[in-house]
Amino acid sequence: MMHTQRKLPLASAVLLALPLLAQAQAPVLEEVIVTAQKRSESLQDVPVSVSAISGDQVREGMISGMNDVALETPNFNMTQFNIGEPQYFIRGIGNTLDSAASDAAVATFIDEVYIGRPGGASTDLYDLERIEILRGPQGTLFGKNVVGGAISLYTKRPSQEFEASISGTYGDRDLGVVQGLVTGPLTDTLAGKLVAQTKQQDGYVKNVIDGDDYQDQDNNSARGQLQWDPADNLSILLGADWSKDDVNGNCRNVNNLELHDPLGLAGFYPEVIEAFTGGDNRKCASTANAFQKREVSGGLLRVDWGVADTTLTSITAYREMDYHHSEDLAGLPEGLTPFNLVDAAKENSDQFSQELRLASAGDEKLSWLVGAFY
């Protein structure tokens, strides 16, 4: 009996220690802060359907473009005919029209600056603070062009701690990516940052006529920012960015035609094309000079001024995009048909925008926000 009585306290102590050990090892979820309602809030408190991807997730997940974001985000899809005409769809709502006179149904924002042409924001994603995908109409806070949803990209701000880095990536088809970053204090109240990237990759489609690789990548981009905080209630951000793409474009084959079509030309049949490509889907035959060129640049001036229990925000921005492409839609060698079908377009667009907002403090029982946009 004495032996049994000595074991009971020991067993009780072990059983009591197990919940304490489990409690000590319980993981702690990191709070995700978003600005889907034009103010910083926890993702759990926002009454909007939002998917947020942090900058660390972008880097660790090798997310380099919006096509990668679409793979990671529920109800978000993307198609891209070429570099200047991406098409975004959220919950099946989008716009397939590529005309400059047509507004996108899913709007794109960079640092809260509206991008009028979707192609003006389809650059590689790096040095980002986070990405927010808002589902459903957002016309109250984001404007009339947001019937399907909104894509918001937020870049990292300059830091008062000095940091410099350079990184490189090498992959298949001679993929080469080099990124450089330098940020740090210029004075006690002024910080600066400069980031740049170059990316090249051979194409995966071979034109058997001239031997060129199509569907390649050749992009160079840079971004600079100055952050000035002269007072606790005043913050001023000045930024500029630039990006340039110069690629061979797409090489296409026409390999599907209804056999019952009496007007079809023999040159469109797959057997004719296979005589040149050998039946390889990664080969095409075209004499057209296909290319895609795009240059995007812009600047912004943002001022946040805290007055009493409110914050006045002014965002002034200017954007430019020059885009030119030419592609052979038929993919047939010259002479097989009496015509050559070429799709070509040239677009030069510029945009000036000004936004003013006055917002109440977020911790009040009644939160309000008023603003104007031009």
C-alpha positions as CSV (number, residue, x, y, z in Angstrom):
1,M,0.0,0.0,0.0
2,M,2.8,2.4,0.8
3,H,4.3,1.6,-2.6
4,T,1.0,2.5,-4.4
5,Q,0.6,5.7,-2.5
6,R,4.0,7.0,-3.5
7,K,3.2,6.5,-7.2
8,L,-0.1,8.5,-7.3
9,P,1.5,12.0,-6.6
10,L,4.1,11.3,-9.3
11,A,1.4,10.3,-11.8
12,S,-0.6,13.3,-11.0
13,A,2.3,15.6,-11.5
14,V,3.0,14.2,-14.9
15,L,-0.6,14.5,-16.0
16,L,-0.8,18.1,-14.8
17,A,2.4,19.0,-16.6
18,L,1.2,17.7,-20.0
19,P,-1.4,20.6,-20.6
20,L,1.2,23.1,-19.5
21,L,3.7,21.7,-21.9
22,A,1.2,21.7,-24.8
23,Q,0.2,25.3,-24.0
24,A,3.8,26.4,-24.0
25,Q,4.4,24.9,-27.4
26,A,1.2,26.2,-29.1
27,P,2.0,28.1,-32.3
28,V,1.2,31.8,-32.4
29,L,-0.4,33.1,-35.6
30,E,1.1,36.3,-36.9
31,E,-1.4,39.1,-37.4
32,V,-1.9,40.1,-41.0
33,I,-2.5,43.9,-41.5
34,V,-4.2,45.1,-44.7
35,T,-5.5,48.4,-45.9
36,A,-8.5,47.1,-47.9
37,Q,-10.7,49.9,-46.4
38,K,-8.1,52.7,-46.8
39,R,-6.9,52.2,-43.2
40,S,-4.6,49.7,-41.5
41,E,-6.7,46.9,-40.0
42,S,-6.3,43.3,-39.0
43,L,-7.3,40.9,-41.8
44,Q,-9.7,39.2,-39.4
45,D,-11.6,42.4,-38.7
46,V,-12.1,43.5,-42.4
47,P,-15.7,42.8,-43.6
48,V,-14.4,42.3,-47.2
49,S,-13.3,39.1,-48.9
50,V,-9.6,39.6,-49.1
51,S,-6.6,37.4,-49.9
52,A,-3.3,38.8,-48.6
53,I,0.2,37.6,-49.7
54,S,3.1,39.0,-47.6
55,G,6.4,40.0,-49.1
56,D,8.1,37.1,-47.4
57,Q,5.6,34.7,-49.1
58,V,6.3,36.3,-52.4
59,R,10.1,35.9,-52.0
60,E,10.0,32.4,-50.4
61,G,7.3,31.1,-52.8
62,M,9.2,32.4,-55.9
63,I,6.2,34.4,-56.9
64,S,7.6,36.5,-59.8
65,G,4.5,37.5,-61.8
66,M,0.7,37.9,-61.6
67,N,0.3,34.5,-63.1
68,D,1.9,33.1,-60.0
69,V,-0.4,35.2,-57.8
70,A,-3.4,33.7,-59.7
71,L,-2.2,30.2,-58.9
72,E,-2.1,31.1,-55.1
73,T,-5.3,33.0,-54.9
74,P,-8.8,31.4,-54.8
75,N,-11.3,32.8,-57.4
76,F,-8.6,34.8,-59.2
77,N,-7.6,33.9,-62.7
78,M,-5.4,35.6,-65.3
79,T,-4.9,35.2,-69.1
80,Q,-2.3,37.0,-71.1
81,F,-2.2,37.3,-74.9
82,N,1.0,39.3,-74.7
83,I,2.9,41.5,-72.2
84,G,0.8,44.6,-72.7
85,E,-2.6,43.0,-72.5
86,P,-3.1,41.0,-69.3
87,Q,-6.7,40.1,-68.5
88,Y,-7.7,39.6,-64.8
89,F,-10.9,37.8,-63.6
90,I,-12.2,37.6,-60.0
91,R,-15.1,35.3,-59.4
92,G,-15.5,35.0,-63.2
93,I,-15.9,38.8,-63.6
94,G,-13.4,40.5,-66.0
95,N,-13.0,42.2,-69.3
96,T,-11.6,40.6,-72.5
97,L,-11.5,43.8,-74.5
98,D,-8.0,45.1,-75.1
99,S,-9.0,48.5,-76.5
100,A,-7.5,51.6,-74.8
101,A,-11.0,53.0,-74.7
102,S,-12.2,50.0,-72.6
103,D,-11.9,50.0,-68.8
104,A,-10.9,46.9,-66.9
105,A,-13.5,45.2,-64.7
106,V,-10.7,44.3,-62.2
107,A,-8.7,47.4,-61.3
108,T,-5.0,47.4,-60.5
109,F,-3.3,49.7,-57.9
110,I,0.4,50.2,-57.0
111,D,0.9,51.9,-53.7
112,E,-2.8,53.0,-53.9
113,V,-2.2,54.6,-57.4
114,Y,-4.8,53.5,-59.9
115,I,-3.2,52.0,-63.1
116,G,-5.4,52.9,-66.0
117,R,-4.1,50.3,-68.4
118,P,-3.6,46.7,-67.0
119,G,-0.4,46.3,-69.0
120,G,1.1,49.2,-67.0
121,A,1.4,47.0,-63.9
122,S,2.2,43.5,-65.3
123,T,5.9,43.8,-64.3
124,D,7.9,41.3,-62.2
125,L,7.0,41.3,-58.5
126,Y,9.9,42.0,-56.2
127,D,10.7,44.1,-53.1
128,L,7.0,44.1,-52.1
129,E,5.5,44.6,-48.7
130,R,2.3,42.7,-49.6
131,I,-0.3,41.9,-52.3
132,E,-4.0,42.2,-51.6
133,I,-6.7,40.7,-53.8
134,L,-10.2,42.1,-53.0
135,R,-13.1,40.1,-54.4
136,G,-16.4,41.6,-55.4
137,P,-17.5,45.2,-56.3
138,Q,-15.4,47.8,-54.5
139,G,-16.8,51.0,-56.0
140,T,-17.3,52.8,-52.7
141,L,-13.6,53.1,-51.9
142,F,-11.8,52.2,-55.2
143,G,-13.9,53.7,-58.0
144,K,-16.3,52.7,-60.8
145,N,-13.9,50.4,-62.5
146,V,-13.9,47.8,-59.7
147,V,-17.0,45.7,-60.5
148,G,-15.1,42.4,-60.2
149,G,-12.5,43.3,-57.6
150,A,-9.2,45.0,-57.0
151,I,-5.5,44.1,-57.1
152,S,-3.4,46.1,-54.8
153,L,0.4,46.0,-54.8
154,Y,2.3,47.6,-52.0
155,T,6.1,48.2,-52.3
156,K,8.4,48.3,-49.3
157,R,9.2,51.7,-47.9
158,P,12.8,53.0,-47.3
159,S,14.3,52.0,-43.9
160,Q,16.2,54.0,-41.4
161,E,18.5,51.0,-41.0
162,F,21.2,50.6,-43.6
163,E,20.8,47.5,-45.8
164,A,22.4,46.5,-49.1
165,S,22.1,43.2,-50.9
166,I,22.5,41.6,-54.3
167,S,21.1,38.2,-55.4
168,G,21.0,36.1,-58.5
169,T,19.0,33.2,-59.9
170,Y,19.8,30.8,-62.7
171,G,17.4,28.3,-64.2
172,D,16.4,26.3,-67.2
173,R,16.4,27.9,-70.7
174,D,19.3,30.1,-69.4
175,L,17.1,31.9,-67.0
176,G,19.1,34.7,-65.3
177,V,17.8,37.1,-62.7
178,V,19.9,39.6,-60.8
179,Q,18.4,41.9,-58.1
180,G,20.1,44.6,-56.2
181,L,18.9,46.7,-53.2
182,V,20.3,49.5,-51.1
183,T,18.3,51.4,-48.4
184,G,19.2,53.4,-45.4
185,P,19.1,56.8,-43.6
186,L,20.3,60.0,-45.3
187,T,19.5,62.2,-42.3
188,D,17.7,61.6,-39.0
189,T,14.4,62.2,-40.7
190,L,15.1,61.2,-44.3
191,A,15.6,57.7,-45.7
192,G,16.1,56.5,-49.3
193,K,15.9,53.3,-51.2
194,L,17.0,52.1,-54.7
195,V,16.1,48.6,-56.1
196,A,16.8,47.2,-59.6
197,Q,16.3,44.0,-61.4
198,T,17.3,42.4,-64.7
199,K,15.8,39.2,-66.0
200,Q,16.5,37.3,-69.2
201,Q,15.4,33.8,-70.4
202,D,15.4,32.0,-73.7
203,G,12.1,31.2,-75.2
204,Y,10.6,27.7,-75.3
205,V,9.2,27.9,-78.9
206,K,11.6,27.6,-81.9
207,N,10.8,29.3,-85.2
208,V,12.2,26.8,-87.8
209,I,12.3,29.5,-90.5
210,D,14.8,31.9,-88.9
211,G,15.9,29.9,-85.8
212,D,14.8,32.5,-83.3
213,D,13.4,31.6,-79.8
214,Y,9.9,32.9,-79.1
215,Q,8.1,33.3,-75.7
216,D,11.3,34.6,-74.3
217,Q,11.9,37.1,-71.4
218,D,14.0,40.3,-71.4
219,N,13.1,42.8,-68.7
220,N,14.9,45.5,-66.9
221,S,13.4,47.6,-64.1
222,A,14.3,50.0,-61.3
223,R,12.5,51.8,-58.5
224,G,13.6,54.6,-56.2
225,Q,12.0,56.2,-53.1
226,L,12.6,58.9,-50.5
227,Q,10.8,58.9,-47.2
228,W,10.8,62.1,-45.1
229,D,9.3,62.1,-41.6
230,P,9.9,65.7,-40.3
231,A,7.4,65.3,-37.5
232,D,5.5,62.5,-35.7
233,N,2.3,63.5,-37.5
234,L,3.7,64.1,-41.0
235,S,5.1,61.7,-43.5
236,I,6.1,62.4,-47.1
237,L,6.9,59.7,-49.7
238,L,8.4,60.6,-53.1
239,G,8.9,57.7,-55.6
240,A,9.6,56.8,-59.2
241,D,9.8,53.6,-61.1
242,W,10.7,52.4,-64.6
243,S,10.4,49.1,-66.5
244,K,11.3,47.9,-70.0
245,D,10.5,44.7,-71.9
246,D,11.9,43.8,-75.3
247,V,11.0,40.2,-76.4
248,N,10.4,38.3,-79.6
249,G,6.8,37.7,-78.7
250,N,4.6,34.8,-79.6
251,C,4.9,32.2,-82.4
252,R,1.7,30.5,-83.3
253,N,0.4,27.6,-85.4
254,V,-3.1,27.2,-86.9
255,N,-3.6,23.5,-86.3
256,N,-7.4,23.1,-85.9
257,L,-9.9,23.7,-88.6
258,E,-13.4,22.2,-89.1
259,L,-13.1,19.6,-91.9
260,H,-16.6,20.3,-93.0
261,D,-15.8,24.0,-93.8
262,P,-15.9,24.2,-97.6
263,L,-14.0,27.5,-97.6
264,G,-11.0,26.2,-95.7
265,L,-7.6,26.4,-97.4
266,A,-5.4,23.3,-97.6
267,G,-2.5,25.2,-96.1
268,F,-4.3,25.4,-92.8
269,Y,-4.4,21.6,-92.2
270,P,-2.1,20.2,-89.5
271,E,-0.3,17.9,-92.0
272,V,1.0,20.9,-93.9
273,I,2.3,22.5,-90.8
274,E,3.9,19.3,-89.5
275,A,5.9,19.1,-92.7
276,F,7.8,22.1,-91.4
277,T,7.7,21.6,-87.6
278,G,7.9,17.8,-87.4
279,G,4.8,17.7,-85.3
280,D,6.5,19.4,-82.4
281,N,4.2,21.8,-80.5
282,R,7.2,23.8,-79.4
283,K,8.1,24.6,-83.0
284,C,6.4,27.0,-85.4
285,A,7.0,28.2,-88.9
286,S,6.6,31.9,-89.5
287,T,8.3,34.6,-91.7
288,A,6.6,37.5,-89.8
289,N,8.8,39.7,-87.7
290,A,7.1,39.1,-84.3
291,F,8.1,41.3,-81.4
292,Q,6.7,42.8,-78.2
293,K,8.1,46.0,-76.7
294,R,6.8,47.8,-73.6
295,E,8.2,50.7,-71.5
296,V,6.5,51.8,-68.3
297,S,7.4,54.7,-66.0
298,G,5.8,56.7,-63.3
299,G,6.2,58.8,-60.2
300,L,4.2,59.6,-57.1
301,L,4.1,62.1,-54.2
302,R,2.2,60.9,-51.1
303,V,1.6,63.1,-48.0
304,D,0.1,61.8,-44.8
305,W,-0.7,64.5,-42.2
306,G,-2.3,63.7,-38.8
307,V,-4.5,66.5,-37.5
308,A,-6.2,66.0,-34.2
309,D,-8.0,62.6,-34.5
310,T,-7.9,62.5,-38.3
311,T,-5.5,61.8,-41.1
312,L,-5.3,63.8,-44.3
313,T,-3.8,61.9,-47.2
314,S,-2.8,63.3,-50.6
315,I,-1.6,61.0,-53.4
316,T,-0.4,62.7,-56.6
317,A,0.8,60.4,-59.4
318,Y,1.7,60.3,-63.1
319,R,2.0,57.2,-65.3
320,E,3.2,56.5,-68.8
321,M,3.2,53.4,-71.0
322,D,4.5,52.9,-74.5
323,Y,3.6,49.5,-76.0
324,H,4.1,48.1,-79.5
325,H,3.7,44.5,-80.7
326,S,3.4,42.6,-83.9
327,E,2.6,38.9,-84.3
328,D,1.8,36.4,-87.0
329,L,-1.5,34.8,-86.1
330,A,-1.5,32.2,-88.9
331,G,1.9,30.7,-88.2
332,L,2.2,29.6,-91.8
333,P,5.3,29.8,-94.0
334,E,5.2,32.3,-96.8
335,G,3.7,31.0,-100.0
336,L,1.4,28.3,-98.5
337,T,-1.6,30.7,-98.5
338,P,-2.4,33.8,-100.6
339,F,-2.3,36.0,-97.4
340,N,-0.5,36.5,-94.1
341,L,-2.5,37.2,-91.0
342,V,-0.7,39.7,-88.7
343,D,-1.9,41.2,-85.5
344,A,-0.2,44.5,-84.6
345,A,-0.9,47.4,-82.3
346,K,0.9,50.5,-81.0
347,E,-0.3,52.4,-77.9
348,N,1.1,55.4,-76.0
349,S,-0.8,56.3,-72.9
350,D,-0.2,58.7,-70.0
351,Q,-2.2,59.3,-66.9
352,F,-2.3,62.0,-64.1
353,S,-4.3,61.3,-61.0
354,Q,-4.9,63.2,-57.7
355,E,-6.6,61.7,-54.6
356,L,-7.5,63.4,-51.4
357,R,-8.8,61.6,-48.3
358,L,-9.7,62.5,-44.8
359,A,-10.1,59.6,-42.4
360,S,-11.0,59.3,-38.8
361,A,-9.0,57.4,-36.2
362,G,-9.6,53.6,-36.6
363,D,-10.2,53.0,-32.8
364,E,-13.3,55.2,-32.6
365,K,-16.8,53.7,-32.2
366,L,-17.8,55.5,-35.4
367,S,-15.3,55.3,-38.3
368,W,-15.7,57.6,-41.3
369,L,-13.8,58.5,-44.5
370,V,-14.4,61.2,-47.1
371,G,-12.4,61.8,-50.2
372,A,-12.2,63.0,-53.8
373,F,-10.4,61.6,-56.9
374,Y,-9.4,63.1,-60.2
